[in-house]
Each structure stands twice: as structure tokens, then as C-alpha cells.
Amino acid sequence: MINSPFCYLKLHLSDFLEDTMLCSTLSLCLLLITVSTNLAIAIKKEKRPPQTLSRGWGDDITWVQTYEEGLFHAHKSNKPLMVILHLEDCQYCQALKKEFAKNEEIQEMAQNSFIMLNLMHETTDKNLSPDGQYVPRIMFVDPSLTVRADITGRYANRLYTYEPQDLPLLIDNMKKALRLIQSEL
């Protein structure tokens, strides 16, 4: 057997290539495992995409598109309809929306016990503006399709308006709307 430098180099070159290929394969496998794991974690953490109908009032709430659709679902499901009338460029509406969306009790009740509608325009139904067309305005309609004039905010000149500090009253009024369904229908 001839022990030439060429044979020695060839032998070590083939070992080097085998080691490099093995290393590359292992690196590729580790990379694939890491990417797969991170993707699986990202998919698990993925939150439900926000509904465009929520307009920031609560992305986990199912919102109806129109007043008529809200009335239909309220009657069909025997749940009260909660109508929020607001404007995007109204600072009072924005402040109320921010607190409404953060309040877990309101979000839970809205999600589970009410048909929810938020409107950024006036409706043609005059029952939703008995004391004027101002915003923000929150009104309740029972499943018999009656606007509840007896569920109001704390202001005499704007009966259906709420401010961020009025959330405890709004929660009480939501509970009142649910109680009235049980006792009256």
C-alpha cells in the first residue's frame, strides 16, 4: 500500500465531508424542530381576530349589524338587546368605550346574556331617541321589542347617556334588564 500525502488527504477529506454532512443534517433537523415548536406555540396563543363590528367595544362579544337584526335575535333568543349609539370622533364616546371594553363583568354579561349592537349613526326608529339624538347613548330593548324607558342613566337632561364613572350604574342596569325579562315575560 502506498502511503502518499494524496491518499492521506483524500482519506481525511472524505471524513471531513461526512462529518460536515452529518453536522449539516443535524443542524437542519434542530432548526426544523425549533421552527415547528415556535409555530405550534404561536398558533396556540393566537387570539380570535377582532370583529370589525365591535369597533373597540369588545372583540369577544358577538355583535349584530343592524337594529332590525338585533330586534329579530332578541325576540328569537329571549334576550334583551343592548344598543350603544356613539360616534368615532366623540371624546366622551371614546372614553366610555375604553372603560366598557376593559370591564370584565360588562364584557361577560354582554357576551353571554345580551344581543349586542353598536351604531355609529342614528336609526330611523324614534323609540331609540325619545329624549334627543345625543351620544353616547345606551338603551335596552326587551324580547317583546319594547324599548325600556325605565332603564336610564343618572342624567335628567340625557336619560340614556353614561360616562366612564357610571359603569357601576350601567352594570346595575344590565342586571335590571335581565331581571325584568324574568319577571315580566
Residue pairs with C-beta under 8 A, 6 or more apart in sequence:
48 59
48 60
50 59
51 59
51 61
51 62
51 63
53 63
53 64
53 65
53 118
54 61
54 63
54 118
55 86
55 88
55 97
55 118
55 120
56 97
56 98
56 101
57 63
57 84
57 97
57 100
57 101
57 116
57 118
58 100
58 101
58 106
58 107
58 110
58 111
58 116
60 107
60 111
61 107
61 110
61 111
61 116
62 111
62 116
63 116
63 117
63 118
64 70
64 73
64 115
64 116
64 117
65 117
66 117
67 83
67 117
67 119
67 123
67 125
67 128
69 117
70 81
70 83
70 115
70 116
70 117
70 141
71 81
71 141
71 145
73 79
73 81
73 115
74 80
74 81
74 115
74 141
74 142
74 143
74 145
75 143
75 144
75 145
77 115
77 143
78 143
78 181
78 185
79 113
79 114
79 115
79 143
79 181
80 113
80 114
80 115
80 140
80 141
80 142
80 143
80 148
80 177
80 178
80 181
81 114
81 115
81 116
81 117
81 140
81 141
81 142
82 110
82 114
82 115
82 116
82 117
82 138
82 139
82 140
82 174
82 177
83 117
83 118
83 119
83 128
83 137
83 138
83 139
83 140
83 141
84 100
84 116
84 117
84 118
84 119
84 136
84 137
84 138
85 118
85 119
85 122
85 123
85 128
85 135
85 136
85 137
85 138
85 139
86 93
86 96
86 97
86 118
86 119
86 120
86 135
86 136
86 137
87 93
87 120
87 135
88 94
88 120
90 135
90 136
92 135
92 136
92 163
93 135
93 136
95 163
95 164
96 136
96 162
96 163
96 164
97 136
98 164
99 164
99 167
100 106
100 167
100 170
101 107
103 167
103 171
105 171
106 167
106 170
106 171
106 174
109 171
109 174
109 175
109 178
110 116
110 174
113 174
113 178
114 174
114 177
122 129
122 133
123 129
127 141
127 147
128 137
128 139
128 147
129 137
130 147
130 149
130 159
131 158
131 159
131 160
132 158
134 158
134 161
135 161
136 161
136 162
137 158
137 160
137 161
138 153
138 160
138 161
138 162
138 170
139 147
139 148
139 151
139 160
140 147
140 148
140 151
140 173
140 174
140 177
141 147
141 148
142 148
142 177
142 180
142 181
142 184
142 185
143 181
143 185
144 185
148 177
148 180
151 173
151 176
151 177
151 180
152 159
152 160
152 173
153 159
153 160
153 161
153 162
153 166
153 169
153 170
153 173
154 166
154 169
155 161
162 169
162 170
